[in-house]
């Protein structure tokens, strides 16, 4: 089962596509595709800045999820 969410924020479009699937042995795998598109030259710097920092942004999500799991949430 997949979901697609689309947000238009100012001069940017963000599309999130998510799919959950069984990973076996009581595990769930979440596949996520995140696409940001600049709608004008004015938005290019903000989109590029986000792209440049996305790896650390994604790592922060992983860390937050791990902390929540360690706490039993």
C-alpha positions, 0 to 999 in steps of 0.5 A: 500500500503506497501513499503520495503526499504533495505540498506546494510551499511558495515556489517549491513543490515537495512530493513524498511517496511512501510504501510500507512492506513486511520485512519478516519476523515482526519487522516493517520496512518503509520505503520513502521517495522525497522529491523537491522541485523548484518552480522558479529561479528564485526558489533554486537557492533554497532547494539547493541548500536543502539538497546539500544538507539532506543527508544530515537531515535524514540522519537526524530522523534516524537518530530520533527514531532509534531514541524513540525505539530505545524508550519503547515508544 
